[in-house]
């Protein structure tokens, strides 16, 4: 197969598809196996050679970072679609579902991606202000406390054994504690 000199054309589209397949497979592998999942397993599930993974993501950390950035973008998009007095509560639920299903949210915080965490803080801060303005969250609650709750809840979801009922009960306790 010939390469287009400007990097355009079918190879570029194939590369984009490969990248998307790699990220999808990596998300699945790391959700099942945690950060200990192997790039070999990612390659197998994506249907590509390990070398293809390393052309897109030179290190495993780069691959994990790309997953977290994609997840972060999805979480920010979800937050932007939420508003009003219960937006923060619904956002907590979305994040906990992600953590329980994919183990990714807590890994985002553990990787300490400054930009990603900063944007997540900004998003949660906006939802917190809306909830406070609506009177559903106490004005004495501050963003660092909310972020600590989110991280703690995500860590709890990672321990396993979290089903939908436990998630809902735990979330109800947190929501009750945030009320004025």
Backbone as a chain_set.jsonl record, in Angstrom:
{"seq": "XXXXXXXXXXXXXXXXXXXXXXXXXXXXXXXXXXXXXXXXXXXXXXXXXXXXXXXXXXXXXXXXXXXXXXXXXXXXXXXXXXXXXXXXXXXXXXXXXXXXXXXXXXXXXXXXXXXXXXXXXXXXXXXXXXXXXXXXXXXXXXXXXXXXXXXXXXXXXXXXXXXXXXXXXXXXXXXXXXXX", "coords": {"N": [[0.835, -1.164, 0.0], [0.552, 2.204, -0.815], [1.817, 5.244, 0.541], [0.258, 8.356, 1.072], [1.722, 11.41, 0.169], [1.236, 13.752, 1.704], [0.132, 12.702, 3.917], [-2.556, 12.281, 3.766], [-5.725, 10.855, 2.76], [-6.63, 7.357, 2.187], [-4.896, 5.986, 4.009], [-4.681, 7.708, 6.138], [-7.339, 7.785, 7.033], [-7.582, 5.075, 7.692], [-5.711, 4.969, 9.746], [-6.937, 6.612, 11.619], [-9.217, 5.095, 12.152], [-7.975, 2.81, 13.211], [-6.819, 3.932, 15.506], [-9.126, 4.656, 16.966], [-10.255, 2.108, 17.328], [-8.236, 0.954, 18.856], [-8.334, 2.566, 21.176], [-10.956, 1.98, 22.045], [-10.727, -0.785, 22.542], [-8.685, -0.746, 24.458], [-9.889, 0.637, 26.536], [-11.813, -1.223, 27.255], [-10.165, -3.422, 28.02], [-8.658, -2.317, 30.157], [-10.73, -1.668, 31.831], [-11.625, -4.172, 32.599], [-9.284, -5.388, 33.631], [-7.891, -3.468, 34.989], [-5.186, -1.06, 35.46], [-3.13, -2.868, 35.075], [-3.624, -4.298, 32.813], [-2.614, -5.621, 29.64], [-0.76, -4.35, 26.797], [-0.586, -6.106, 24.747], [-2.936, -7.592, 24.958], [-4.728, -5.565, 24.427], [-4.054, -5.041, 21.755], [-4.772, -7.498, 20.584], [-7.588, -7.505, 20.977], [-8.267, -5.229, 19.572], [-7.623, -5.947, 17.072], [-5.215, -5.396, 15.838], [-1.641, -5.092, 15.277], [0.816, -5.147, 17.908], [2.78, -3.288, 17.459], [1.403, -1.347, 16.024], [-0.125, -0.172, 17.995], [1.92, 1.046, 19.486], [2.839, 2.87, 17.619], [0.86, 4.745, 17.59], [0.624, 5.327, 20.3], [3.253, 5.813, 22.105], [4.0, 4.852, 24.67], [2.675, 2.839, 27.357], [1.624, 4.47, 29.294], [0.995, 6.71, 27.747], [-1.11, 5.667, 26.272], [-2.988, 5.126, 28.325], [-3.347, 7.753, 29.173], [-4.553, 8.874, 26.887], [-6.97, 7.472, 26.894], [-8.065, 8.452, 29.266], [-8.29, 11.158, 28.632], [-10.207, 11.05, 26.632], [-12.348, 9.991, 28.066], [-12.651, 12.044, 29.919], [-13.459, 14.132, 28.215], [-15.939, 13.099, 27.443], [-17.225, 13.08, 29.947], [-17.296, 15.793, 30.519], [-18.88, 16.714, 28.428], [-21.248, 15.394, 29.141], [-21.782, 16.728, 31.541], [-22.238, 19.317, 30.629], [-24.671, 19.006, 29.483], [-26.284, 18.817, 31.607], [-28.155, 20.613, 34.035], [-29.508, 22.901, 36.421], [-31.259, 22.339, 39.567], [-30.772, 19.654, 40.306], [-28.627, 18.84, 38.823], [-25.929, 18.482, 39.689], [-26.201, 16.264, 41.353], [-27.098, 14.313, 39.538], [-24.856, 14.233, 37.961], [-22.937, 13.187, 39.695], [-23.958, 10.589, 39.834], [-23.601, 9.721, 37.176], [-20.781, 9.748, 37.001], [-20.149, 7.86, 38.967], [-21.271, 5.562, 37.862], [-19.613, 5.269, 35.631], [-17.16, 4.842, 36.944], [-17.674, 2.459, 38.331], [-18.235, 0.744, 36.208], [-16.063, 0.964, 34.444], [-13.695, 1.496, 35.756], [-12.269, 3.751, 35.244], [-12.509, 6.476, 35.965], [-11.409, 6.926, 38.515], [-8.819, 6.244, 37.913], [-8.198, 8.365, 36.285], [-7.947, 10.439, 38.118], [-5.881, 9.373, 39.649], [-3.789, 9.355, 37.79], [-3.298, 11.986, 37.713], [-3.615, 14.006, 35.712], [-3.029, 17.135, 34.972], [-4.419, 19.055, 33.32], [-6.789, 17.679, 32.653], [-7.901, 17.114, 35.183], [-8.19, 19.698, 36.057], [-10.11, 20.737, 34.258], [-12.217, 19.042, 34.883], [-12.667, 19.8, 37.531], [-13.529, 22.424, 37.08], [-15.906, 21.965, 35.683], [-17.413, 20.499, 37.58], [-17.483, 22.453, 39.525], [-19.092, 24.402, 38.321], [-21.553, 23.041, 38.193], [-21.94, 22.708, 40.934], [-22.285, 25.378, 41.781], [-24.67, 26.012, 40.425], [-26.428, 24.256, 41.726], [-26.254, 25.232, 44.326], [-27.254, 27.824, 43.948], [-29.85, 27.14, 43.323], [-30.667, 26.2, 45.708], [-30.438, 23.549, 46.502], [-28.109, 22.519, 47.405], [-26.021, 23.105, 50.15], [-24.68, 26.328, 50.828], [-22.393, 26.373, 52.256], [-20.836, 24.321, 51.467], [-17.919, 23.543, 49.716], [-15.968, 23.524, 46.662], [-13.507, 21.898, 46.838], [-14.306, 20.007, 48.751], [-16.42, 18.703, 47.481], [-15.075, 17.589, 45.312], [-13.383, 15.849, 46.703], [-15.294, 14.101, 47.733], [-16.249, 12.977, 45.332], [-13.924, 11.659, 44.386], [-13.524, 9.85, 46.475], [-15.89, 8.327, 46.366], [-15.611, 7.206, 43.828], [-13.327, 5.651, 44.244], [-14.404, 3.836, 46.053], [-16.234, 2.56, 44.37], [-14.473, 1.228, 42.773], [-13.56, -0.823, 44.331], [-15.04, -2.996, 43.939], [-17.952, -5.151, 43.913], [-19.928, -3.299, 43.843], [-23.152, -2.75, 43.141], [-26.08, -1.675, 41.359], [-27.973, -0.981, 43.314], [-26.428, -0.523, 45.666], [-24.888, 1.614, 44.771], [-26.896, 3.565, 44.369], [-27.929, 3.834, 47.008], [-25.655, 4.747, 48.392], [-25.129, 7.11, 47.011], [-27.463, 8.523, 47.649], [-27.015, 8.985, 50.367], [-24.821, 10.726, 50.242], [-25.946, 12.875, 48.82], [-27.911, 13.675, 50.627], [-26.234, 14.647, 52.619], [-25.212, 16.909, 51.399], [-27.215, 18.717, 51.31], [-28.836, 21.823, 52.226]], "CA": [[0.0, 0.0, 0.0], [1.365, 3.412, -0.899], [1.461, 6.33, 1.46], [0.018, 9.66, 0.477], [2.837, 12.238, 0.635], [0.809, 14.708, 2.729], [-0.498, 11.976, 5.022], [-4.009, 12.292, 3.628], [-6.247, 9.742, 1.988], [-7.056, 6.141, 2.869], [-4.07, 5.613, 5.158], [-5.049, 8.567, 7.257], [-8.622, 7.289, 7.532], [-7.293, 3.8, 8.352], [-5.021, 5.273, 11.003], [-7.945, 7.124, 12.552], [-10.035, 3.953, 12.574], [-7.137, 2.0, 14.104], [-6.698, 4.642, 16.789], [-10.405, 4.52, 17.66], [-10.378, 0.71, 17.751], [-7.274, 0.749, 19.949], [-8.871, 3.196, 22.387], [-12.113, 1.196, 22.497], [-10.23, -2.046, 23.11], [-7.919, -0.439, 25.672], [-10.856, 0.969, 27.585], [-12.396, -2.501, 27.663], [-9.146, -4.217, 28.715], [-8.317, -1.715, 31.443], [-11.917, -1.767, 32.685], [-11.657, -5.535, 33.134], [-8.051, -5.807, 34.297], [-7.234, -2.348, 35.645], [-3.975, -0.595, 34.778], [-2.225, -3.993, 34.809], [-3.944, -4.882, 31.512], [-1.444, -5.579, 28.752], [-0.931, -3.808, 25.451], [-0.782, -7.257, 23.863], [-4.365, -7.895, 24.979], [-5.376, -4.46, 23.708], [-3.82, -5.277, 20.328], [-5.586, -8.643, 20.178], [-9.0, -7.116, 20.91], [-8.436, -4.198, 18.549], [-7.344, -6.542, 15.772], [-4.03, -4.755, 15.264], [-0.363, -5.541, 15.834], [1.284, -4.345, 19.041], [3.516, -2.155, 16.893], [0.44, -0.311, 15.646], [-0.442, 0.551, 19.226], [3.042, 1.89, 19.869], [2.961, 3.982, 16.672], [-0.106, 5.751, 18.032], [0.85, 5.615, 21.717], [4.606, 5.283, 22.335], [4.108, 4.137, 25.942], [1.399, 2.448, 27.959], [1.125, 5.677, 29.968], [0.369, 7.535, 26.709], [-2.384, 5.028, 25.962], [-3.877, 5.407, 29.452], [-3.651, 9.182, 29.135], [-5.52, 9.093, 25.805], [-8.26, 6.962, 27.374], [-8.571, 9.38, 30.271], [-8.696, 12.394, 27.962], [-11.474, 10.774, 25.953], [-13.35, 9.884, 29.124], [-12.853, 13.383, 30.445], [-14.274, 14.861, 27.238], [-17.304, 12.572, 27.557], [-17.795, 13.531, 31.216], [-17.566, 17.226, 30.401], [-20.06, 16.823, 27.567], [-22.4, 14.997, 29.952], [-22.048, 17.801, 32.505], [-22.783, 20.468, 29.912], [-26.068, 18.712, 29.184], [-27.006, 18.865, 32.871], [-28.277, 21.921, 34.661], [-30.595, 22.982, 37.376], [-31.032, 21.995, 40.966], [-30.292, 18.287, 40.538], [-27.56, 18.545, 37.871], [-24.761, 17.953, 40.388], [-26.538, 14.916, 41.827], [-27.106, 13.423, 38.371], [-23.467, 14.103, 37.513], [-22.334, 12.206, 40.61], [-24.425, 9.275, 39.423], [-22.92, 9.387, 35.913], [-19.377, 9.45, 37.291], [-20.082, 6.595, 39.703], [-21.521, 4.483, 36.907], [-18.371, 5.108, 34.867], [-16.131, 4.241, 37.801], [-18.028, 1.07, 38.606], [-18.19, -0.046, 34.984], [-14.827, 1.03, 33.673], [-12.536, 1.763, 36.618], [-11.471, 4.78, 34.589], [-12.55, 7.8, 36.573], [-10.412, 6.993, 39.577], [-7.504, 6.233, 37.264], [-7.984, 9.73, 35.821], [-7.454, 11.206, 39.253], [-4.595, 8.808, 40.04], [-2.777, 9.785, 36.836], [-3.072, 13.398, 37.972], [-3.478, 14.787, 34.5], [-3.407, 18.467, 35.452], [-5.426, 19.682, 32.474], [-8.041, 16.94, 32.776], [-8.45, 17.33, 36.521], [-8.602, 21.107, 36.102], [-11.384, 20.884, 33.552], [-13.231, 18.34, 35.66], [-12.96, 20.681, 38.67], [-14.308, 23.549, 36.575], [-17.227, 21.441, 35.354], [-18.103, 20.202, 38.835], [-17.702, 23.746, 40.176], [-20.253, 25.033, 37.699], [-22.744, 22.322, 38.662], [-22.093, 23.029, 42.355], [-22.861, 26.727, 41.893], [-26.076, 25.945, 40.016], [-27.178, 23.587, 42.786], [-26.317, 26.161, 45.455], [-28.178, 28.893, 43.567], [-31.206, 26.574, 43.356], [-30.985, 25.867, 47.092], [-30.421, 22.104, 46.761], [-26.833, 22.217, 48.056], [-25.654, 24.138, 51.11], [-23.657, 27.289, 50.394], [-21.167, 26.146, 53.034], [-20.08, 23.273, 50.767], [-16.972, 24.122, 48.765], [-15.542, 22.634, 45.593], [-12.577, 20.837, 47.255], [-15.053, 18.963, 49.46], [-17.173, 17.946, 46.484], [-14.1, 16.784, 44.57], [-12.956, 14.761, 47.598], [-16.385, 13.125, 47.75], [-16.247, 12.26, 44.052], [-12.778, 10.746, 44.354], [-13.783, 8.777, 47.448], [-16.936, 7.459, 45.834], [-15.036, 6.446, 42.71], [-12.46, 4.628, 44.831], [-15.305, 2.814, 46.578], [-16.779, 1.797, 43.238], [-13.407, 0.392, 42.242], [-13.276, -1.96, 45.2], [-15.84, -4.131, 43.485], [-19.146, -5.438, 44.682], [-20.891, -2.214, 43.725], [-24.238, -2.959, 42.193], [-26.885, -0.457, 41.198], [-28.611, -0.636, 44.586], [-25.435, 0.066, 46.558], [-24.558, 2.921, 44.208], [-28.001, 4.485, 44.66], [-27.986, 4.097, 48.451], [-24.497, 5.565, 48.739], [-25.349, 8.424, 46.43], [-28.502, 9.183, 48.458], [-26.384, 9.462, 51.606], [-24.008, 11.903, 49.903], [-26.863, 13.954, 48.459], [-28.502, 14.167, 51.879], [-25.21, 15.418, 53.31], [-24.95, 18.174, 50.686], [-28.381, 19.616, 51.403], [-28.736, 22.925, 53.218]], "C": [[0.887, 1.236, 0.0], [0.856, 4.458, 0.068], [1.251, 7.612, 0.67], [1.073, 10.613, 1.029], [2.449, 13.242, 1.713], [0.131, 14.011, 3.907], [-2.012, 11.952, 4.948], [-4.457, 11.027, 2.909], [-6.54, 8.531, 2.839], [-6.207, 5.765, 4.077], [-4.422, 6.451, 6.374], [-6.373, 8.098, 7.862], [-8.43, 5.959, 8.245], [-6.631, 4.032, 9.699], [-6.004, 5.787, 12.045], [-8.833, 5.988, 13.059], [-9.254, 3.056, 13.529], [-7.04, 2.637, 15.48], [-7.981, 4.482, 17.606], [-10.596, 3.084, 18.162], [-9.441, 0.407, 18.919], [-7.817, 1.344, 21.249], [-10.071, 2.432, 22.936], [-11.657, -0.092, 23.176], [-9.484, -1.798, 24.418], [-8.855, -0.106, 26.824], [-11.483, -0.307, 28.152], [-11.402, -3.323, 28.496], [-8.863, -3.634, 30.097], [-9.517, -1.676, 32.384], [-11.97, -3.137, 33.356], [-10.471, -5.838, 34.036], [-7.362, -4.696, 35.079], [-5.982, -1.952, 34.883], [-2.977, -1.71, 34.471], [-2.536, -4.674, 33.48], [-2.779, -4.686, 30.55], [-1.783, -4.961, 27.397], [-1.113, -4.937, 24.441], [-2.263, -7.626, 23.793], [-5.151, -6.804, 24.26], [-5.25, -4.688, 22.205], [-4.701, -6.412, 19.819], [-7.045, -8.232, 20.0], [-9.264, -6.065, 19.843], [-8.215, -4.754, 17.151], [-6.184, -5.872, 15.056], [-2.781, -5.373, 15.877], [0.041, -4.62, 16.987], [2.042, -3.116, 18.539], [2.6, -1.015, 16.474], [0.05, 0.502, 16.865], [0.676, 1.525, 19.556], [3.33, 3.0, 18.858], [2.021, 5.117, 17.078], [0.199, 6.239, 19.449], [2.196, 5.014, 22.108], [4.789, 4.519, 23.644], [2.71, 3.758, 26.434], [0.785, 3.646, 28.681], [0.445, 6.61, 28.967], [-1.006, 6.98, 26.334], [-3.402, 5.298, 27.071], [-4.286, 6.876, 29.477], [-4.689, 9.487, 28.058], [-6.912, 8.607, 26.205], [-8.879, 7.953, 28.343], [-9.028, 10.693, 29.639], [-10.029, 12.211, 27.244], [-12.605, 10.678, 26.969], [-13.674, 11.258, 29.687], [-13.731, 14.198, 29.505], [-15.725, 14.4, 27.305], [-17.98, 13.044, 28.837], [-18.13, 15.021, 31.183], [-18.784, 17.457, 29.52], [-21.321, 16.466, 28.349], [-22.778, 16.106, 30.933], [-22.679, 19.008, 31.842], [-24.253, 20.263, 29.568], [-26.935, 18.734, 30.44], [-27.086, 20.3, 33.366], [-29.384, 21.84, 35.692], [-30.252, 22.424, 38.734], [-30.489, 20.592, 41.204], [-29.18, 17.885, 39.567], [-26.338, 17.941, 38.531], [-25.016, 16.525, 40.843], [-26.544, 13.918, 40.674], [-25.687, 13.191, 37.862], [-22.707, 13.117, 38.398], [-22.706, 10.8, 40.152], [-23.731, 8.821, 38.138], [-21.482, 8.971, 36.182], [-19.252, 8.122, 38.033], [-20.363, 5.408, 38.796], [-20.269, 4.211, 36.089], [-17.309, 4.401, 35.702], [-16.424, 2.774, 38.046], [-17.88, 0.195, 37.371], [-16.806, -0.12, 34.363], [-13.564, 1.225, 34.499], [-11.715, 2.934, 36.121], [-11.431, 6.103, 35.32], [-11.513, 7.929, 37.669], [-9.017, 6.976, 38.993], [-7.176, 7.622, 36.732], [-7.381, 10.559, 36.943], [-6.08, 10.697, 39.672], [-3.485, 9.232, 39.087], [-2.423, 11.256, 37.016], [-2.774, 14.17, 36.693], [-3.946, 16.2, 34.83], [-4.518, 19.119, 34.634], [-6.783, 19.006, 32.656], [-8.69, 17.185, 34.124], [-8.935, 18.77, 36.645], [-9.937, 21.332, 35.424], [-12.508, 20.188, 34.299], [-13.639, 19.185, 36.867], [-13.849, 21.837, 38.226], [-15.745, 23.11, 36.289], [-18.038, 21.176, 36.616], [-18.406, 21.499, 39.585], [-18.917, 24.468, 39.63], [-21.552, 24.37, 38.161], [-23.007, 22.602, 40.14], [-22.75, 24.396, 42.522], [-24.335, 26.729, 41.504], [-26.934, 25.331, 41.118], [-27.305, 24.504, 44.001], [-27.285, 27.295, 45.163], [-29.626, 28.422, 43.619], [-31.62, 26.171, 44.769], [-30.984, 24.382, 47.399], [-29.117, 21.638, 47.4], [-26.481, 23.398, 48.946], [-24.566, 25.045, 50.546], [-22.361, 27.127, 51.178], [-20.286, 25.065, 52.404], [-19.181, 23.942, 49.735], [-16.5, 23.055, 47.78], [-14.533, 21.564, 46.047], [-13.275, 19.688, 47.992], [-15.821, 18.077, 48.475], [-16.227, 17.05, 45.685], [-13.607, 15.619, 45.424], [-14.037, 13.686, 47.683], [-16.403, 12.304, 46.463], [-15.117, 11.237, 43.995], [-13.027, 9.565, 45.286], [-14.827, 7.798, 46.935], [-16.415, 6.607, 44.677], [-14.119, 5.344, 43.23], [-13.305, 3.488, 45.407], [-15.87, 1.941, 45.48], [-15.738, 0.849, 42.662], [-13.149, -0.85, 43.08], [-14.076, -3.189, 44.801], [-17.05, -4.345, 44.379], [-20.192, -4.335, 44.616], [-21.927, -2.609, 42.692], [-25.061, -1.673, 42.156], [-27.518, -0.025, 42.516], [-27.631, 0.024, 45.553], [-25.049, 1.457, 46.07], [-25.64, 3.935, 44.551], [-28.07, 4.834, 46.142], [-26.848, 5.024, 48.879], [-24.671, 6.985, 48.223], [-26.417, 9.197, 47.206], [-27.937, 9.718, 49.767], [-25.591, 10.734, 51.333], [-24.916, 13.095, 49.588], [-27.512, 14.537, 49.71], [-27.499, 15.033, 52.647], [-24.89, 16.754, 52.665], [-26.075, 19.194, 50.858], [-28.165, 20.691, 52.459], [-29.313, 22.524, 54.563]], "O": [[1.868, 1.298, 0.741], [-0.333, 4.552, 0.37], [1.98, 7.905, -0.277], [1.304, 10.632, 2.238], [3.277, 13.557, 2.568], [-0.389, 14.679, 4.801], [-2.684, 11.643, 5.932], [-3.624, 10.218, 2.497], [-6.684, 8.637, 4.057], [-6.74, 5.274, 5.072], [-4.455, 5.953, 7.499], [-6.502, 8.026, 9.085], [-9.039, 5.725, 9.289], [-6.956, 3.364, 10.681], [-5.91, 5.434, 13.22], [-9.159, 5.925, 14.244], [-9.793, 2.594, 14.535], [-7.164, 1.957, 16.498], [-7.925, 4.204, 18.803], [-11.045, 2.872, 19.289], [-9.808, -0.306, 19.853], [-7.766, 0.704, 22.299], [-10.195, 2.253, 24.147], [-12.142, -0.443, 24.251], [-9.636, -2.555, 25.376], [-8.628, -0.526, 27.959], [-11.657, -0.448, 29.363], [-11.758, -3.854, 29.548], [-8.831, -4.361, 31.089], [-9.346, -1.654, 33.603], [-12.315, -3.251, 34.532], [-10.626, -6.468, 35.083], [-6.364, -4.941, 35.756], [-5.738, -2.448, 33.783], [-2.061, -1.505, 33.674], [-1.782, -5.55, 33.057], [-2.048, -3.7, 30.641], [-2.915, -5.033, 26.92], [-1.729, -4.74, 23.394], [-2.787, -7.934, 22.723], [-6.127, -7.089, 23.565], [-6.225, -4.544, 21.467], [-5.305, -6.306, 18.752], [-7.669, -8.568, 18.993], [-10.355, -6.011, 19.274], [-8.573, -4.117, 16.16], [-6.162, -5.786, 13.828], [-2.856, -6.091, 16.874], [-0.351, -3.454, 17.028], [1.953, -2.038, 19.126], [2.98, 0.153, 16.559], [-0.09, 1.722, 16.785], [0.422, 2.689, 19.868], [3.997, 3.977, 19.198], [2.347, 6.295, 16.927], [0.049, 7.423, 19.753], [2.271, 3.823, 22.412], [5.639, 3.632, 23.725], [1.704, 4.297, 25.974], [-0.435, 3.817, 28.68], [-0.566, 7.235, 29.291], [-1.948, 7.739, 26.108], [-4.545, 5.658, 26.792], [-5.437, 7.201, 29.768], [-5.607, 10.274, 28.29], [-7.913, 9.252, 25.893], [-10.068, 8.258, 28.259], [-10.03, 11.272, 30.057], [-10.874, 13.105, 27.248], [-13.69, 11.219, 26.755], [-14.839, 11.591, 29.904], [-14.651, 14.882, 29.954], [-16.64, 15.219, 27.232], [-19.166, 13.372, 28.829], [-19.132, 15.452, 31.753], [-19.626, 18.301, 29.828], [-22.341, 17.147, 28.238], [-23.96, 16.388, 31.13], [-23.553, 19.654, 32.42], [-24.994, 21.228, 29.382], [-28.162, 18.677, 30.359], [-26.179, 21.099, 33.134], [-30.091, 20.838, 35.806], [-29.104, 22.08, 39.015], [-29.812, 20.359, 42.205], [-28.826, 16.709, 39.495], [-25.76, 16.989, 38.005], [-24.139, 15.669, 40.729], [-26.049, 12.8, 40.818], [-25.353, 12.103, 37.393], [-21.924, 12.308, 37.902], [-21.849, 9.918, 40.094], [-23.32, 7.666, 38.028], [-21.014, 7.962, 35.654], [-18.341, 7.342, 37.754], [-19.748, 4.353, 38.952], [-19.902, 3.056, 35.874], [-16.644, 3.48, 35.229], [-15.524, 1.937, 37.978], [-17.451, -0.955, 37.465], [-16.421, -1.154, 33.817], [-12.461, 1.123, 33.962], [-10.568, 3.097, 36.538], [-10.408, 6.788, 35.295], [-10.811, 8.938, 37.745], [-8.118, 7.629, 39.523], [-6.012, 8.023, 36.724], [-6.417, 11.295, 36.734], [-5.204, 11.492, 40.013], [-2.354, 9.449, 39.521], [-1.388, 11.72, 36.538], [-1.788, 14.902, 36.616], [-5.148, 16.433, 34.955], [-5.458, 19.675, 35.201], [-7.804, 19.679, 32.797], [-9.892, 17.435, 34.203], [-9.966, 19.032, 37.264], [-10.798, 22.036, 35.952], [-13.631, 20.691, 34.343], [-14.824, 19.275, 37.189], [-14.808, 22.189, 38.913], [-16.691, 23.823, 36.624], [-19.199, 21.572, 36.716], [-19.46, 21.629, 40.206], [-19.681, 25.073, 40.382], [-22.527, 25.05, 38.48], [-24.16, 22.721, 40.555], [-23.673, 24.548, 43.322], [-25.156, 27.366, 42.164], [-28.025, 25.818, 41.412], [-28.358, 24.544, 44.637], [-28.058, 27.689, 46.037], [-30.526, 29.204, 43.922], [-32.781, 25.838, 45.008], [-31.477, 23.977, 48.452], [-29.021, 20.508, 47.879], [-26.626, 24.553, 48.545], [-23.646, 24.583, 49.871], [-21.335, 27.691, 50.797], [-19.121, 24.918, 52.773], [-19.626, 24.802, 48.974], [-16.617, 21.855, 48.029], [-14.693, 20.404, 45.668], [-12.873, 18.531, 47.866], [-15.861, 16.856, 48.624], [-16.543, 15.891, 45.414], [-13.433, 14.512, 44.913], [-13.728, 12.494, 47.702], [-16.553, 11.083, 46.5], [-15.328, 10.089, 43.603], [-12.77, 8.417, 44.925], [-14.666, 6.583, 47.059], [-16.745, 5.426, 44.569], [-14.134, 4.227, 42.712], [-12.958, 2.316, 45.261], [-15.974, 0.724, 45.636], [-16.078, -0.207, 42.127], [-12.581, -1.824, 42.587], [-13.811, -4.293, 45.276], [-17.143, -3.78, 45.468], [-21.232, -4.428, 45.268], [-21.614, -2.781, 41.514], [-24.753, -0.706, 42.853], [-27.592, 1.169, 42.804], [-27.967, 1.021, 46.191], [-24.899, 2.377, 46.874], [-25.333, 5.047, 44.98], [-28.25, 5.999, 46.497], [-27.06, 5.97, 49.638], [-24.388, 7.949, 48.934], [-26.282, 10.405, 47.399], [-28.337, 10.788, 50.224], [-25.672, 11.701, 52.091], [-24.662, 14.206, 50.054], [-27.644, 15.754, 49.835], [-27.877, 16.036, 53.253], [-24.35, 17.644, 53.323], [-25.901, 20.382, 50.584], [-27.434, 20.51, 53.432], [-29.309, 23.323, 55.5]]}, "num_chains": 1, "name": "protein.A"}
